[in-house]
Amino acid sequence: MDATLTRNGLNYNEYVFGDLFDSYLQVPNGRDPQQNAWLTIEIVYSIDFADSKNRVAGLIFKDGDRYVAKDLDGKYVPVQDWDMQSQMSFNRRFRSGESFWNHKFLLLTPKDYAHLDYESLGAGKLCRPNVLCLFRLRTVNNFRRESFTHLPLKVVRLAKDTSDDFRSSFRTYDSNDTDKTFYHELGHCLNQLHIRALLGDESCIYDDINADHCYDTPEGMEENVLGRGTALDVVNAKPWLERIEKHTSISKVKWIVTKGTDLPPRTMPLGFKDGLLPNYW
């Protein structure tokens, strides 16, 4: 269950705890009239490198004179032990998912919502910022609950001589997973089903969410990251829309999503503030 914590004076308005991710909303200090607000989604993760020395229950099994890992389909694939270099390499590639999802959307603030407005005294402006959608992967966060991890990952290192494919899931990866796999699985961690479900296909929401057609991006759209590609569409802003509703109590349907992240705040002269409060700016 989500919980909201208000932290006045600590550079953000609200911190929302969640089982899948946390979020916090920040408002500019007014020095720059061109600065939008920020809504940051944060996933705290850990990595458990599974092998013969770390026989993670339900994942690693001994098969004769070697060890195997059980994938999502129940298939057993040979694995080898991790070393420090291979662990560091995997962690670097996994963290590339942060930049893929970060700073890709902007939420246009409703015309009748003034709570985010700020004064830019040096510029003599009253500003109504839009909201930038940011994403962070964290291993440690001093502002959150103690010892809580949203994403406890288990990772296996496939044996060099195996030709088998290992089917990963959003919490179990293998060393051969591509960046594309990380981007896709992080989309699931952000509470998104496959692209057809995001576009409203009920069979992909309520029936078989992993059916082949649920990965098919409709004609006219780039192949989506929650399908078989790496493109992002405004429908992928779903988690930020859901969280802005929690932070502001303004229905998510009133916020417009754009990929134009450089769109500046709306401004008006401060002199109009008392006589023309811009509720419907």
Summary of the structure (lengths in Angstrom):
residues: 281
radius of gyration: 22.2
end to end distance: 34.8
largest distance: 82.1
contacts: 820
relative contact order: 0.19
helix: 23%
strand: 29%
